[in-house]
């Protein structure tokens, strides 16, 4: 009996050590939905809609690289500290431009006229644009997700005009 308990304890310890610290149980998204618990469902939806999409992991958190309006953007999974997994996604695109090519006034004008994204200058004074995708119950209807990405694509085009990129 003691040997059986030790074997069970050892197996449980080894499987707990093998799992990444920030990972949540992988659950397949229901048909027609995308799920934060199933990052591949977002990749598949993006690809189905004609976007490129590449899934990687940074410090145990999923990231998806894609592109729209001629620029690379990333979907960063956020608030992943709980064992239930990530809570939402921040979409971001950053630009490496000549110092002071884009002014604070340009960024402020863009922010004033565009409610679906926020822009700022990073520490190197390069422009960055971000938006958040909120998931109810860690999932979203696939069509709603793609419409959100299309809206992001539109905002990126307006941002490119604003920063003369």
C-alpha positions as CSV (number, residue, x, y, z in Angstrom):
1,X,0.0,0.0,0.0
2,X,2.8,2.4,0.9
3,X,4.6,1.6,-2.3
4,X,1.5,2.3,-4.3
5,X,1.0,5.6,-2.6
6,X,4.6,6.6,-3.2
7,X,4.3,5.6,-6.9
8,X,1.2,7.8,-7.3
9,X,2.9,10.7,-5.4
10,X,6.0,10.4,-7.6
11,X,3.9,10.3,-10.8
12,X,1.9,13.4,-9.7
13,X,5.1,15.3,-8.8
14,X,6.7,14.6,-12.2
15,X,3.6,15.6,-14.1
16,X,3.3,18.8,-12.1
17,X,6.9,19.7,-12.8
18,X,6.6,19.1,-16.5
19,X,3.7,21.6,-16.9
20,X,4.6,25.3,-17.5
21,X,3.9,27.5,-14.5
22,X,1.4,29.8,-16.4
23,X,-0.4,27.1,-18.4
24,X,-4.1,26.3,-18.0
25,X,-5.8,23.2,-19.1
26,X,-6.1,23.2,-22.9
27,X,-9.8,23.0,-23.9
28,X,-10.8,22.9,-27.5
29,X,-13.0,25.8,-28.6
30,X,-16.6,24.9,-29.4
31,X,-17.4,25.0,-33.1
32,X,-17.9,28.6,-34.3
33,X,-16.0,30.1,-31.4
34,X,-12.5,31.1,-30.4
35,X,-11.2,30.5,-26.9
36,X,-8.4,31.9,-24.8
37,X,-7.9,28.3,-23.5
38,X,-7.3,27.2,-27.1
39,X,-4.9,29.7,-28.8
40,X,-4.9,27.5,-31.9
41,X,-8.6,28.4,-32.4
42,X,-7.6,32.0,-32.8
43,X,-4.8,31.1,-35.2
44,X,-7.2,29.0,-37.3
45,X,-9.9,31.7,-37.3
46,X,-7.3,34.3,-38.5
47,X,-6.0,32.0,-41.2
48,X,-9.5,31.1,-42.3
49,X,-10.2,34.9,-42.7
50,X,-7.0,35.3,-44.8
51,X,-4.6,36.7,-42.2
52,X,-1.3,35.1,-41.5
53,X,-1.0,33.8,-38.0
54,X,1.9,32.2,-36.1
55,X,1.6,31.0,-32.5
56,X,4.6,31.2,-30.1
57,X,5.0,31.3,-26.4
58,X,6.9,33.9,-24.4
59,X,7.5,33.1,-20.7
60,X,4.7,30.5,-20.9
61,X,2.1,33.0,-22.3
62,X,0.7,32.6,-25.9
63,X,1.4,35.2,-28.5
64,X,0.1,35.3,-32.1
65,X,2.0,37.2,-34.8
66,X,-0.1,38.4,-37.7
67,X,-0.3,41.3,-40.2
68,X,-2.7,43.8,-41.5
69,X,-2.6,47.1,-43.4
70,X,1.0,46.2,-44.3
71,X,2.3,46.0,-40.8
72,X,3.0,43.2,-38.3
73,X,0.9,43.1,-35.2
74,X,0.8,40.8,-32.2
75,X,-2.0,39.4,-30.1
76,X,-0.6,39.2,-26.5
77,X,-2.6,37.1,-24.1
78,X,-3.0,39.0,-20.9
79,X,-3.8,38.4,-17.2
80,X,-2.6,34.8,-17.4
81,X,-1.6,34.5,-13.7
82,X,-4.5,32.4,-12.5
83,X,-4.7,28.6,-13.0
84,X,-7.8,29.1,-15.1
85,X,-5.7,30.8,-17.8
86,X,-5.6,34.1,-19.6
87,X,-8.4,36.6,-19.4
88,X,-8.1,38.8,-22.5
89,X,-5.9,39.9,-25.4
90,X,-4.0,43.1,-26.2
91,X,-3.4,43.7,-29.9
92,X,-0.3,45.8,-30.6
93,X,1.7,47.1,-33.4
94,X,5.0,49.1,-32.9
95,X,7.0,51.1,-35.4
96,X,10.7,51.9,-35.5
97,X,10.9,55.4,-36.9
98,X,13.3,58.3,-37.0
99,X,13.5,60.2,-33.7
100,X,10.8,62.9,-33.4
101,X,9.3,62.0,-36.8
102,X,6.0,61.5,-35.0
103,X,5.0,64.2,-32.5
104,X,2.9,64.0,-29.3
105,X,0.4,66.3,-31.1
106,X,0.0,63.7,-33.9
107,X,-0.6,60.9,-31.3
108,X,-3.1,63.1,-29.4
109,X,-5.0,63.9,-32.5
110,X,-5.2,60.3,-33.5
111,X,-6.4,59.3,-30.0
112,X,-9.0,62.0,-30.0
113,X,-10.5,60.8,-33.3
114,X,-10.2,57.0,-32.8
115,X,-12.0,55.4,-29.9
116,X,-11.2,51.8,-30.7
117,X,-7.5,52.0,-30.2
118,X,-4.9,54.0,-28.2
119,X,-1.6,55.2,-29.4
120,X,1.5,56.5,-27.6
121,X,5.2,57.1,-28.1
122,X,7.4,54.6,-26.4
123,X,10.6,55.4,-24.5
124,X,12.5,55.7,-27.8
125,X,9.7,58.0,-29.1
126,X,8.6,55.4,-31.6
127,X,4.8,55.2,-32.2
128,X,2.8,52.3,-30.8
129,X,-0.8,51.4,-31.2
130,X,-2.9,49.0,-29.0
131,X,-6.4,47.8,-28.5
132,X,-8.0,45.3,-26.2
133,X,-10.2,42.3,-27.0
134,X,-12.5,41.3,-24.1
135,X,-13.7,37.7,-23.9
136,X,-16.8,36.7,-22.0
137,X,-16.1,33.4,-20.3
138,X,-12.7,33.3,-22.1
139,X,-14.4,32.7,-25.5
140,X,-15.9,34.7,-28.3
141,X,-18.0,34.0,-31.4
142,X,-15.5,33.4,-34.3
143,X,-17.4,36.0,-36.5
144,X,-17.2,38.6,-33.7
145,X,-13.5,37.9,-33.3
146,X,-12.8,38.4,-37.0
147,X,-14.9,41.6,-37.1
148,X,-12.8,42.9,-34.3
149,X,-9.6,42.1,-36.3
150,X,-11.1,43.8,-39.4
151,X,-11.8,46.9,-37.2
152,X,-8.2,46.7,-36.0
153,X,-7.1,46.5,-39.7
154,X,-9.1,49.6,-40.4
155,X,-7.6,51.5,-37.4
156,X,-4.1,50.5,-38.4
157,X,-4.7,52.1,-41.9
158,X,-5.8,55.3,-40.2
159,X,-2.9,55.2,-37.8
160,X,-0.4,54.8,-40.8
161,X,-1.9,57.9,-42.4
162,X,-1.6,59.8,-39.1
163,X,2.0,58.9,-38.6
164,X,2.9,59.1,-42.3
165,X,4.1,55.5,-42.4
